[in-house]
Amino acid sequence: MQVQFNGEILDTQDHTLADLLASQQLANKTGIAVAVNSHVVSRDRWSEHQLEERDDILVITATAGG
């Protein structure tokens, strides 16, 4: 399936948000927020959130500083 991941088209075989984040090496990263189609998905729901064709996934990383 194709999804948009941080603005880029990505072909993936992953079916859940947790699987996709793991394949992108982000699953264990702290300080991130994830939105799917402009709706924030809390970390405790990543494993149950099913991906669909053309989902728009945005991962935001918190950084320190001003």
N, C-alpha and C positions, 0 to 999 in steps of 0.2 A: 504494500500500500504506500501511497505517497502522503506525507504530511509536510507542513511548513514548520521548520525548527529554527527559531531565532532568525527568521527572515530568509532562510534558504530551504529549497525543496530537498527533502530527504526521502529516499526509498528505504522502507524498513519492513521487517517481518515481525516486529514486536507488536504485541496485542494490548499490553497495558502500559500505562505511563511509567510505572516502576521499571518494567523491562526496557523501555526506550531510554530512560535515564541511566540505567545500568550499562547499556550498550554504548552510551555516550560518555561513560565514566564519570557520571555526576550523582549517582544514587547515594553515595556516602559523603558527599561534599556538604559542609555546613554553611549556613549563611546564604542559602538560595531560596527563592520563591519561584513557583511554577504556575503559569496560567495557561489554560487551554481554552481557546476561543474567547479570550478576554475574561475568563472566570478563574479566579485563584483556586487551585486544588491543594488542600493541605497535605502535608507529608504523610499523615496517617491514612490518607485515601489513595495514595499513588498506586498501590498494588491492586486496588479494585476498580480504578478508573480505566475503562476500556477505550482504546483509541479507535477513531473512525477515519476513513479516507478524507483527506484534505483538512484535517484538524490543524489549527494554527497554535503552535506551542511556543511559549516564550519563557525562557529561564533568565531570571534576574539574580545577579550576585551582589550581595551587600559588600561594600568596601568602607574602610575607615578613612577618615580625613574629611576635608572640607572643600 
